[in-house]
């Protein structure tokens, strides 16, 4: 296993560098960002650059491996030369513990992948495989009429940023699935950075650290980080969009809009949409909030808002530059109508006679375990079947019961937050209502509540037929991450012992749910109940990290557990350090904003 492990680690280091360095030289050259905002922009720009490099290689029918190496090296060399000759030789990113959290989370997820012989145990179907196949489509120049699954998903069924970026790493490392796992793990861990920044901007630094702790203790979050699909990358871009929109929101209230905030919102919003089209649920909510906020400002101050047309045009141009290349190719190759209607979810959304009931159940399944009821009755058609499963002497015969039950933690809001945090937040909400009500003013908190509500309704409407999977579709995780940020603020207001009690409950729940899940997946106990995922691996000759490394996996898993435990300890320490309850400092206002009016002497 020595050479394979060395290869695995080296490729992971290269992936981490590719996720930062190309974007850094561009973001540092073109912006005045510093510290965490520059780090976030560096990652986002890197993902966009490597995806565009792979897409250009595909369009030119070039040797993708060589083309990608030359293209990215050219970006680094040219950008680095510009920084040197312009005097921007300082890093402009000061050390911060949040970077260690993100990197160590990547390491932990990367080595936990070695415990997974097949993705089972949650009744999640094979989108993890389809995204790998989509990445391979671009890397291998597969036929244009390639489809996947009986529903005939096509290359235009998903907006492709995650897939094309994955194709880049397939051409750089290996065409096997384990290489895709490395790149997916790298981009999945990164969403912790905008989660921290957004929560800090909204609430306080202590709330931000507690939000990261809750994310690390969420079985659903870790499961999504380990699956090779774009949910975590979508979450990164959605949270980054919200982070900059919060700044833009203040500017709308003050009736002046800066070009920097507008451009940042346009950039991250475009990347979110290109990662998965369900980002539109969140972008629609942001647009709705901006209209409401502007309408309220008109009532107070009349019409008019300061925004330069050049700044607005630049933001729109930036948005179009991100989304246009792939769409122009898709429209010219497949046609506009086929491109826009190629998702089976879109085709099936409005064809059911019981549309209202079906989609209402889809929305409800995000909050209540509707899915469990459906599958309990499928596996246990009579009470005797259920009793037999509960009382059977060995765990193997309980596996169906376990798989159905654990879906609750992976596909509902209470599961995503953990039950301990959910009950704590409901108790705090009830106490606040009892003490004085919530008020009816339209505030930032109203906007925060609006996001998951609108996403829930739109997601339920666009789900195909009666598909009571809750928010298992890609748009689920960004809403849960936003609620985790709010939960971090709620827990920051608790006393020491109450906070310790809630976190202890979440830790116990994490161990019972996720640790047991990883053990049963590694032991192949759950395979016979989710044969479709196992058959995807066998039928497509997939070599997972589990297969590539082989041999002494126990040592690697123990290493991952130690790293994960260290991150939890670091977050607990940061979440209770003194003076952490204060809000993060806001940006310094412009000279124009603070200039005082001179009076005649």
Order of alpha helices (4+ residues) and beta strands (2+ residues): alpha-alpha-alpha-alpha-alpha-alpha-alpha-alpha-alpha-alpha-alpha-alpha-alpha-alpha-alpha-alpha-alpha-alpha-alpha-alpha-alpha-alpha-alpha-alpha-alpha-alpha-alpha-alpha-alpha-alpha-alpha
